[in-house]
Amino acid sequence: MNAIFNRTSVRKYENKEVEAEKIDRILKAAMAAPSAANQRPWEFFVVKNKETLAALADCSPYGGCIKDAAMAIVPVYRKEMMMPEFADIDMAACTQNILLEVTELGLGAVWIGIAPLADRMENVRKVLNVPDQLEPYAIIPIGYPVAAATQQDRFEATRVHFE
């Protein structure tokens, strides 16, 4: 899977819309993630409105790039679930799937962390009018990258221990 070795954090985007079929593929990839007890706690807000993107950019000190993205996906999770202690793990898996599919489709994205910081979660809740039964998890701005980037080789043999 080349997307794993080609994925980079992209924060600068062309002024070009992301096609509907690509958005569908990204969301299908997100929902293909594994989850504890198959609880699939995720739901997604797909944001294309420029005013809303600008408001989301203010939800995190690291969110400036959101306002210039073609769109953003905001994964949220349901509070009521069988195994709530695994929500963060489930959401991380679906968010990683989003990032990998974005790369596979020739797009760029970056993971803007929101959860578990209560102030950021509340900021996103207000901007998107997220219902009380859902918790904001992340913001993922997506678009066509302005420039190609090469992923760093992050492999460190000293971190591997064989038994």
C-alpha positions in Angstrom: 0.0 0.0 0.0 1.9 3.0 -1.3 -0.4 5.5 0.4 1.2 4.6 3.8 4.6 5.6 2.5 3.5 8.6 0.5 1.1 10.3 3.0 2.3 13.7 4.2 0.6 16.5 6.2 -0.6 19.0 3.6 -1.5 22.5 4.7 -1.5 24.4 1.4 -4.1 23.8 -1.2 -5.0 24.8 -4.7 -8.3 26.7 -5.3 -10.0 23.7 -6.8 -13.1 21.8 -5.6 -12.9 18.1 -4.6 -15.1 16.0 -6.8 -18.2 14.3 -5.2 -17.0 10.8 -6.2 -13.7 11.4 -4.3 -15.6 12.6 -1.2 -17.7 9.4 -1.4 -14.5 7.2 -1.6 -13.0 9.0 1.3 -16.1 8.5 3.5 -16.3 4.8 2.5 -12.6 4.4 3.5 -13.3 6.0 6.8 -16.2 3.7 7.5 -14.2 0.6 6.5 -12.0 1.1 9.6 -12.0 -1.5 12.3 -13.8 -0.7 15.6 -14.1 -2.4 19.0 -17.1 -4.8 19.0 -18.0 -3.4 15.5 -19.6 -0.5 17.3 -18.6 2.0 14.5 -19.1 5.1 16.6 -18.4 7.6 13.8 -20.4 10.1 12.0 -19.0 12.8 9.7 -19.7 16.5 8.9 -18.6 17.3 5.4 -17.9 21.1 5.2 -17.5 23.0 1.9 -18.9 26.4 2.9 -16.0 28.9 3.0 -17.5 30.8 6.0 -17.8 27.6 8.0 -14.3 26.6 7.0 -13.0 29.9 8.2 -14.9 29.5 11.5 -13.4 26.0 11.9 -9.9 27.4 11.4 -10.4 29.4 14.6 -11.3 26.3 16.6 -7.6 25.3 17.1 -4.4 27.3 17.2 -3.1 24.9 14.5 -6.2 25.3 12.2 -5.2 28.2 10.0 -4.9 26.0 6.9 -8.6 25.0 7.2 -9.8 28.3 5.7 -8.0 27.7 2.5 -8.9 24.1 2.0 -11.5 23.0 -0.6 -13.4 21.2 2.2 -13.0 19.6 5.6 -14.3 16.4 7.1 -15.1 16.6 10.8 -15.3 13.1 12.4 -17.5 13.0 15.4 -18.4 10.0 17.6 -21.6 8.9 19.4 -21.5 9.1 23.2 -23.9 6.2 23.6 -22.1 3.0 22.7 -21.4 -0.4 24.0 -17.7 0.2 24.7 -17.1 4.0 25.0 -13.6 3.4 26.4 -12.5 2.4 22.8 -14.0 5.5 21.0 -10.7 7.3 20.7 -9.1 4.2 19.2 -11.9 3.6 16.7 -11.9 7.3 15.7 -8.1 7.2 15.2 -8.5 4.2 12.9 -11.2 5.9 10.7 -9.2 9.2 10.7 -6.1 7.4 9.5 -8.2 5.7 6.7 -9.3 9.2 5.6 -5.7 10.4 5.4 -4.6 7.3 3.4 -7.5 7.4 0.9 -7.0 11.2 0.4 -3.4 10.4 -0.5 -4.5 7.5 -2.8 -6.8 10.0 -4.6 -4.0 12.5 -5.3 -5.3 14.9 -2.7 -3.7 16.3 0.5 -4.9 16.6 4.1 -3.7 17.1 7.6 -5.1 15.8 10.9 -6.1 18.8 13.2 -6.5 17.3 16.7 -9.6 18.4 18.6 -10.4 15.6 21.1 -9.8 15.3 24.0 -9.4 19.1 24.5 -12.7 20.3 25.9 -12.3 23.9 24.7 -11.6 22.8 21.1 -14.4 20.3 21.1 -16.8 22.9 22.3 -15.6 25.4 19.6 -16.3 22.8 16.9 -19.6 21.9 18.5 -20.7 25.6 18.3 -19.5 26.1 14.7 -21.3 23.0 13.3 -24.2 22.9 15.8 -23.1 19.3 16.7 -25.9 17.6 18.6 -25.3 16.8 22.3 -25.2 13.0 21.7 -22.1 13.5 19.4 -18.5 14.5 20.3 -16.2 16.3 17.9 -13.0 14.4 17.3 -10.9 16.1 14.7 -10.9 18.4 11.7 -9.4 17.2 8.5 -9.0 19.9 5.8 -8.7 18.4 2.4 -7.8 19.7 -1.1 -5.4 19.5 -4.0 -1.9 20.2 -2.7 -0.1 23.2 -4.1 3.2 21.3 -4.1 4.3 17.7 -4.0 5.9 16.6 -0.8 8.0 13.5 0.1 7.4 11.7 3.3 10.3 11.4 5.7 11.6 7.9 6.3 10.5 7.4 9.9 11.7 3.9 10.4 14.0 3.5 13.4 15.4 0.0 13.8 16.3 0.8 17.4 12.6 0.9 18.3 12.0 -2.7 17.2 12.5 -5.5 19.8 12.5 -9.1 18.7 11.7 -11.8 21.3 
